[in-house]
Amino acid sequence: MNLNELANGKTIISIAGEEVEVNASDAVKETVKRILQEKGIDSFTILVDGKEIVATSDLPETFDDHEIEVKRYVKAGC
């Protein structure tokens, strides 16, 4: 995070290699779900602060102070 992010209440997350600006105080689960639906991504892995999340209950409530990356999951051989 940089000072500009703190000043405007925004932060950047990565979704399938694309940087997406979100409000730092937004709910992670609902926001990521909406963005993934808009992009048509239905298989993915979520990393929060470099660690893979396996249950939605493990997601932080908001984006504040977290590095969030969503990687598209593609099954080998498809």
Summary of the structure (lengths in Angstrom):
residues: 78
radius of gyration: 12.7
end to end distance: 36.1
largest distance: 45.2
contacts: 176
relative contact order: 0.24
helix: 27%
strand: 35%
